[in-house]
Amino acid sequence: MNRLYSNIRKRRQELGMTQTELAERIGYKDHTTVNKIEAGLVDISVGKLYQFAKALDISAFALLDWSPDEDEKK
């Protein structure tokens, strides 16, 4: 599973949020799409990434497990 999608699930669970609650914050009709995203079955756009980050009160970079320092190390 892609790290982004597992990080979305992990952060949602840390906040005690259900998939339905997250779906509502993002603007999805129900939890089905969030479930598919967390399972890695559906990709999200950059715009949706930022919506997830805002809804989960975390930076998009943190969801991606990326920091600017990583590029400098390569």
C-alpha positions as CSV (number, residue, x, y, z in Angstrom):
1,M,0.0,0.0,0.0
2,N,1.2,3.5,-0.8
3,R,2.6,5.3,2.2
4,L,0.3,8.3,1.5
5,Y,-2.8,6.2,1.8
6,S,-1.7,4.5,4.9
7,N,-0.7,7.8,6.5
8,I,-4.2,9.2,5.7
9,R,-5.7,6.2,7.5
10,K,-3.3,6.5,10.4
11,R,-3.9,10.2,10.9
12,R,-7.7,9.8,10.7
13,Q,-7.5,7.1,13.4
14,E,-5.3,9.2,15.6
15,L,-7.9,11.9,15.5
16,G,-10.7,9.4,16.3
17,M,-12.4,10.3,13.1
18,T,-14.6,7.9,11.1
19,Q,-14.3,7.4,7.3
20,T,-17.8,9.0,7.1
21,E,-16.6,12.1,9.0
22,L,-13.6,12.5,6.8
23,A,-15.6,12.1,3.7
24,E,-18.0,14.8,4.8
25,R,-15.0,17.2,5.5
26,I,-13.6,16.5,2.0
27,G,-17.0,16.8,0.3
28,Y,-17.6,13.1,-0.7
29,K,-21.1,11.7,-0.6
30,D,-20.2,8.9,1.7
31,H,-17.3,6.9,3.2
32,T,-16.9,4.6,0.1
33,T,-14.3,6.8,-1.6
34,V,-12.3,7.3,1.5
35,N,-12.3,3.6,2.1
36,K,-11.0,3.0,-1.5
37,I,-8.3,5.7,-1.1
38,E,-7.1,4.3,2.2
39,A,-6.9,0.8,0.6
40,G,-4.8,2.2,-2.2
41,L,-7.5,1.4,-4.9
42,V,-8.0,5.0,-5.9
43,D,-5.4,7.7,-6.5
44,I,-6.0,11.3,-5.4
45,S,-5.0,14.5,-7.1
46,V,-2.7,17.2,-5.6
47,G,-5.8,19.3,-4.9
48,K,-7.4,16.4,-3.0
49,L,-4.2,15.8,-1.1
50,Y,-4.4,19.4,0.2
51,Q,-8.0,18.9,1.1
52,F,-7.2,15.7,3.0
53,A,-4.3,17.5,4.8
54,K,-6.6,20.4,5.9
55,A,-9.3,18.0,7.0
56,L,-6.8,16.0,9.0
57,D,-5.0,19.1,10.4
58,I,-1.6,18.0,9.1
59,S,0.6,19.2,6.3
60,A,0.5,17.6,2.9
61,F,4.2,17.0,3.2
62,A,3.7,15.1,6.4
63,L,1.1,12.9,4.7
64,L,3.6,12.2,2.0
65,D,6.4,11.5,4.5
66,W,8.5,14.0,2.6
67,S,10.7,16.8,3.8
68,P,12.8,19.2,1.7
69,D,16.0,17.8,3.3
70,E,15.4,14.5,1.6
71,D,16.0,16.0,-1.9
72,E,19.3,17.5,-0.7
73,K,20.5,14.1,0.5
74,K,20.2,12.5,-3.0
